[in-house]
Amino acid sequence: MLDKTILALNEIGLNVAKYWENPDPTDYISFVPTSAHSGEGMCDLMMYLCRMGQEQHREALEEKDVFECTVLEVKVIEGLGTTVDVVLVNGLLKVDDTIVITGLNGPIVTKIRALLTPYPMKEMRVKGEYVHHQKIKGAMGIKIAAPGMEHAMAGGNLFRCANQDDVDKAI
């Protein structure tokens, strides 16, 4: 069955090889067989993805100096008010930083009141207590509490501004 699948993919013009027999990963697409019923092969797939990240796509995974942050969700939390859940990909965020995010009525310029993360081994979606941070660096999911977020929009970028010129550029 596996060989038939590889043959069918090769017939439509895709150079496919089993990942353990792949002579050149730059010329052939590695095929990692998995089963949706038994879950067999998932460990192989995870191992192969990690290896690809470490060997072939190392530059894309390295931390960069460019600030990158994306707003995922806007929601009201009792005791905190309206908060935004963001993914900080690169850079540093601190309490009292000035940020600019997309709003329904135009850009929102505000200061960070709190940076929150769930306790270890907990998810952000689960209601409960949060760990308060003064600053957070690197790739991480964060909940940000700040005034004026009632009309914030999910899906846009979050910009950190050091001065008024940065605010004017972000707007």
N, C-alpha and C positions, 0 to 999 in steps of 0.2 A: 504494500500500500504506500509506504514512504517513497519507494523508488518511482512508483507511478506518479505521485504528486510532483516529485522533482522533475521527472520527464515532461509532465504537462506544463510546468513553469518554464522549463528550457525551450519547449516548442513555441511558446508565445514570446520568446526573445529575452527572457530573464536568465542570466547566468547564475544558477543556484547550485550550491553544494552543501552537504551536511557540515555543520560547524566543526566537527572533529576531523573532517577530511578536506577542509577548504585549503587549496594550494596557495591562494593569494586573496585575502579579504578585500583588497582594493579592486579586484576584477570580478570576484564572485560574491553574490549575496549569501550570507551564512543562513542556513536553514536549521532551526532548532525545533525538533518535533515535540509537541506537547499534547496532552489529553485534557479536554474539558470535563470529561467524566471522572477520571481517576486523579487528575492533578499531576500525573507523571510528566516529567520533563520541565516542570516549573523551576526547580532548583537549577537545572542546566541553563534555562533561559536567564534567570537572575545572575548566575555566575558569568554568563557570556556578556550580558549588558554591563556588569561591573568591569569586566576585563576590557571591553571596548572603551569604556569611559577612561580607564587608566592608561591604556596604550594608544588608542587611535584619536581620541577626542580630548586629550589632556588639556590643551590650551583653552577649550571652551569651558572647562570645569574650574579653572584657576580663578581666584579672587581678583577682581579688577578694582582700579581706583575710581571708576565711574559709579556714581550713585544710581541705583536702580531699585524702584519700589512700586508695586502695583496694588491698587485697591481691589479686594475681592468681594467684600460684603459690607453693607451698612446696616446696623441694627441697634435697637434701643435695649440697654441693659439697666436693670433696676439698680439704682445707686450710682451709676456712672453716666447716665444719659445716653445720647446717641454716640455710638462708637463705630470705628471702621476696622475691619480685619484686613490686614495687608500682608504681602509677602515681600520682605526685604531681601533682595537678591544680592546686592553689593552695597557697601557703604556703612555709615554709622548714623544712628538716630539717638538723640538725647532728649530728656525732658526739658521743656522750654525752648526747643528748636522751633523756628517758624517754618510752617509747611504750607503748600498750596496744593489743593486737590480740585477736581472737577465737580461742580455743583449744578443742580437743575436750573438755577437762576444765574449762572456764571461761576467764575472761579471763587473758591473759598480760601481766604488767607486766615490762618489761625496759629496758635501756639500749642504744642503738645503739653497736655496736663498730666498724662500717665501713659507709660508703656507697660503693657501687660502680656504675660504668657501663661498658658495653663501649667499646672504642676507637672513634673515629669511623669510620663506614662499616662497622661490624660489627653483628651482631645479638646480643641477649642470649641467644638460644637456642643459639648456637654456643659450644662450649667454648673457653676460652682465657683470656687475661689480661684484667684489668679495670683501669680507672682508679680510683684511690682519691681521694675528695673529703672535705674537712672539713665542707662545707655545700653544699646544693643547694637552689635556689629555682625555683619555677615549674612548668610542665608538663613532666614528664619521666618516663621509665621508669627505675627504680632497683632495684638488688639491695641488700638490707639484711642484714648479718650482725649477729646479736645472740644472747646466751646465752638458753637456755630456749625456743627456737623449735620444738622437736621435735614438739609437739602443736598447732602453729598451723594455722588453717583458712583456706583461700582463699575469696575472695568477700566478705569483710567489710571494714569500714573500719579504718583505722589512725588512732589518736588520739595526738597529741603532747601531753604534759602538762608544764606548767611547775612545778607544785607538787603537794602531796598532795591538795589539794581537787580539782584537775583529774583526778587518778587516781581519786578516789572517785566523781566524776561519770561518768567513762568506764566504770567497772566497773558 
